[in-house]
């Protein structure tokens, strides 16, 4: 497989356990290069990857000294990718919830539409926790208000291809978006900045504890972070963002690229 010089796979990881090595191997079978950001893990899961990177040129590992949250890890990885000359990064979870077999599809779509962000739209199975599903519906509904439409099909699903520089420009100067609120803030602020969302159905799997599934979601802390994020976004929209959003929608319509909604791959549902 010829390594890409423009698109890289980025996996943030914190105490992912033994699942991490298998997920990285799956990603390497489907795309190169792959960058793993070990976000202050204390379970030793990063050490085998450091050893593998010594003999696998398609893999690189960035180790952060302290756990700072998913968003902080992704932004650190994006900065490293930018410094290496990459223009786009596919971000996926390191615990196996996201489908590695869709990496090439998402990357190819990004190559055809380099100015867009390619967003996974989750297709859930019977293993989805009910609390996650209902909470997600609320968040998606609020994001539709913040974007004045349904252009972002799902604001929480983290299997995405981002244009690196626009995302860093939007989130690097801010203090928010460093933990569980990252996926939502990234999608909304890129939308506000004029980056078109393209939504692609993507199956998601939830692993039980017996299968090695690990969740670092903190119900109170992370839900509070989302509430605070949506409060800020709605205030911004209400006071000064709404004219920009309306202008963007008119511009995309004029180009024949209506954004609400852009959904591809519906046949897989």
Buried (B, 14 or more C-beta within 10 A) or exposed (E): EEEBEBBBBBBBBBBBBEBBBEBBBBBBEBBBBBBBBBBBBEBEBBEBBBEBBEEBEBBBBBBBEEBBBBBBBBBBBBBBBBEEEBBBBBBBBBBBBBBBEBBBBBBEBBBEBEEBBBBBBBBBEEEBEEEBEEBBEEBBEBBBEBBBBBBBBBBBBBBBBBBBEBBBEBBEEEEBBBBBBBBBBBBBBBBBBBBBBBBBBBBBBBBEEEEBBBEBEEEEEBBEBBEEBBEBBBEBBEEEBEEEBEEBBEEBEEEEEBBBBBBBBEEEE
